[in-house]
Amino acid sequence: MAQREIDELLNNNKGKFFTLNELAKALSISKSSIARALRQMRKYSAIGFKEMTNAYGNARYVYGYEDKK
């Protein structure tokens, strides 16, 4: 269910990457549902993701589709 909504949001915003919290807020879906959907999409390479670290050294993933020109 959430995979379709995530895919539509990311397709409409190609080149922009979102954190799990941003996706949950934009789609009004619980974080656990978004996390489960993202895990499946990453497993089958259906989504792009990058690992980002903040100033404290904590790693977090951001998700999106590359904007291919």
Secondary structure, DSSP 8 states (H G I E B T S, - for coil): -HHHHHHHHHHHTTT--B-HHHHHHHHT--HHHHHHHHHHHHHTT-SEEEEEE-TT--EEEEEE-----
